[in-house]
Amino acid sequence: MLKKDIFIDNNIAKNFSNPIDPEYKKLIKWLMEFSSDSQSQHNHAYLVVSKKLLVEYYRTMGHAALGNNITVIINLLTQQGRLVQISNEQIKEFKQKHFTKKVERQLVSNKEDREHIPVVLLSDRKYALTLDEKFTTDLINFPSFTVTVEKKPADIPYSK
């Protein structure tokens, strides 16, 4: 059974600290809800990350007040086994296999974001939230993969 996983770019996660938008509040609630009941296990949210993305989160949020910031969510998901970490080795293997010269020439995102492409494409559902247009373009146009990428939580069926 597929995990209900999602990749959340740092430019979206920074909005978790003081969410005004009800859609962000709903997304945070979905990420944080957990039941140890085995019947509801398949409904749990999973966050897909890499070491590089975690560093970005902590660099951005390290100074933020406690509350609903991404670091609090990461700690909770880690304790509950709901953090899907794509290893550096998995990223390297993916890039060796899929980042052909032709593909690399077509990529428009910056070098840092190119490291996140395998993280999204190796996730179960291939859902991503990002504000970065170039990263979005690379994900949508990556050959042989179908990805759902949106700017707003309301536009992606993350809880389904």
C-alpha positions as CSV (number, residue, x, y, z in Angstrom):
1,M,0.0,0.0,0.0
2,L,1.3,3.4,-0.9
3,K,2.2,5.8,1.9
4,K,0.4,9.1,1.9
5,D,3.6,11.0,1.5
6,I,4.4,14.5,0.4
7,F,7.5,16.6,-0.4
8,I,7.3,20.1,1.0
9,D,9.9,22.5,-0.3
10,N,11.6,24.9,2.2
11,N,9.8,27.9,0.6
12,I,6.5,26.4,1.6
13,A,7.6,25.0,5.0
14,K,8.7,28.5,6.2
15,N,5.0,29.4,6.1
16,F,4.3,26.9,8.9
17,S,5.6,29.1,11.7
18,N,2.6,31.5,11.9
19,P,0.1,30.2,9.4
20,I,-2.7,32.6,8.7
21,D,-4.0,30.7,5.7
22,P,-6.6,28.1,6.8
23,E,-5.2,25.7,4.1
24,Y,-1.8,25.8,5.8
25,K,-3.4,25.1,9.1
26,K,-5.3,22.1,7.6
27,L,-2.0,20.8,6.0
28,I,-0.2,21.1,9.4
29,K,-3.1,19.3,11.2
30,W,-2.9,16.5,8.6
31,L,0.8,16.1,9.1
32,M,0.6,16.0,12.9
33,E,-2.4,13.7,13.3
34,F,-1.5,10.3,14.4
35,S,-3.2,7.3,15.9
36,S,-1.5,4.1,17.1
37,D,-4.6,2.2,16.0
38,S,-3.5,-0.2,13.2
39,Q,-6.7,0.5,11.3
40,S,-5.9,4.1,10.7
41,Q,-2.2,3.5,9.9
42,H,-2.8,3.8,6.1
43,N,-4.2,7.3,6.6
44,H,-1.2,8.7,8.2
45,A,0.8,11.5,6.6
46,Y,4.4,10.9,5.7
47,L,6.9,13.7,4.9
48,V,9.5,12.9,2.3
49,V,12.9,14.5,3.0
50,S,16.6,14.2,2.3
51,K,19.6,15.3,4.4
52,K,20.0,18.4,2.3
53,L,16.3,19.4,2.7
54,L,16.5,18.8,6.4
55,V,19.6,21.2,6.5
56,E,17.6,23.8,4.6
57,Y,14.6,23.5,7.0
58,Y,16.8,23.8,10.1
59,R,18.8,26.7,8.6
60,T,15.6,28.6,7.9
61,M,13.7,27.6,11.0
62,G,16.3,27.2,13.6
63,H,15.5,30.7,15.0
64,A,11.7,30.4,14.8
65,A,9.6,30.3,17.9
66,L,8.2,26.9,18.9
67,G,4.8,26.0,17.7
68,N,3.9,24.6,14.3
69,N,7.2,25.1,12.6
70,I,8.6,22.4,10.4
71,T,11.2,21.4,12.9
72,V,8.5,20.5,15.4
73,I,6.7,18.5,12.8
74,I,9.9,16.7,11.7
75,N,10.6,15.7,15.3
76,L,7.1,14.4,15.8
77,L,7.1,12.5,12.5
78,T,10.6,11.0,13.3
79,Q,9.3,9.7,16.7
80,Q,6.3,8.2,15.0
81,G,8.3,6.6,12.1
82,R,6.5,8.9,9.5
83,L,9.6,10.6,8.1
84,V,10.6,9.1,4.8
85,Q,14.3,9.9,4.3
86,I,15.7,9.4,0.9
87,S,19.4,8.7,1.4
88,N,22.3,10.4,-0.4
89,E,23.1,7.0,-1.9
90,Q,19.6,6.7,-3.3
91,I,19.8,10.2,-4.8
92,K,23.2,9.4,-6.3
93,E,21.9,6.2,-7.8
94,F,18.8,7.9,-9.2
95,K,20.9,10.6,-10.8
96,Q,23.3,8.1,-12.3
97,K,20.4,6.3,-13.9
98,H,18.1,9.1,-14.9
99,F,20.2,12.3,-15.2
100,T,21.4,11.7,-18.7
101,K,23.2,14.4,-20.6
102,K,20.0,15.2,-22.5
103,V,18.0,15.4,-19.3
104,E,20.6,17.6,-17.6
105,R,20.6,20.0,-20.6
106,Q,16.8,20.4,-20.2
107,L,16.8,21.2,-16.5
108,V,16.2,24.8,-15.6
109,S,16.4,24.7,-11.7
110,N,19.4,25.7,-9.7
111,K,22.0,23.1,-8.6
112,E,20.6,22.8,-5.0
113,D,17.0,22.1,-6.3
114,R,18.3,19.5,-8.7
115,E,19.3,17.5,-5.6
116,H,15.6,17.5,-4.6
117,I,14.3,16.1,-7.9
118,P,15.2,12.5,-7.0
119,V,13.6,13.0,-3.5
120,V,10.2,13.8,-5.1
121,L,10.5,11.2,-7.9
122,L,11.5,8.4,-5.4
123,S,8.5,9.1,-3.2
124,D,5.4,6.9,-3.4
125,R,2.9,9.4,-4.6
126,K,5.2,12.0,-6.2
127,Y,3.4,14.9,-4.6
128,A,5.3,18.2,-4.1
129,L,4.4,21.6,-2.7
130,T,6.8,24.4,-3.9
131,L,6.7,28.0,-4.9
132,D,9.8,27.6,-7.2
133,E,8.7,27.8,-10.8
134,K,11.9,26.3,-12.3
135,F,11.9,23.4,-9.8
136,T,8.2,22.8,-10.8
137,T,9.1,22.9,-14.5
138,D,11.8,20.3,-14.0
139,L,9.6,18.0,-12.0
140,I,6.7,18.2,-14.4
141,N,8.9,17.7,-17.5
142,F,11.1,15.0,-16.1
143,P,10.9,12.0,-18.5
144,S,9.1,8.8,-17.5
145,F,7.6,10.2,-14.3
146,T,4.2,11.7,-13.5
147,V,4.3,14.3,-10.7
148,T,1.7,16.4,-9.0
149,V,3.3,19.8,-8.1
150,E,1.4,22.7,-6.7
151,K,2.0,26.1,-5.0
152,K,-0.9,25.9,-2.5
153,P,-1.9,23.0,-0.2
154,A,-5.6,23.3,-1.4
155,D,-4.5,22.4,-4.9
156,I,-3.0,19.0,-4.1
157,P,-5.1,16.0,-2.9
158,Y,-2.6,15.2,-0.1
159,S,-5.0,13.8,2.4
160,K,-6.8,11.5,-0.1
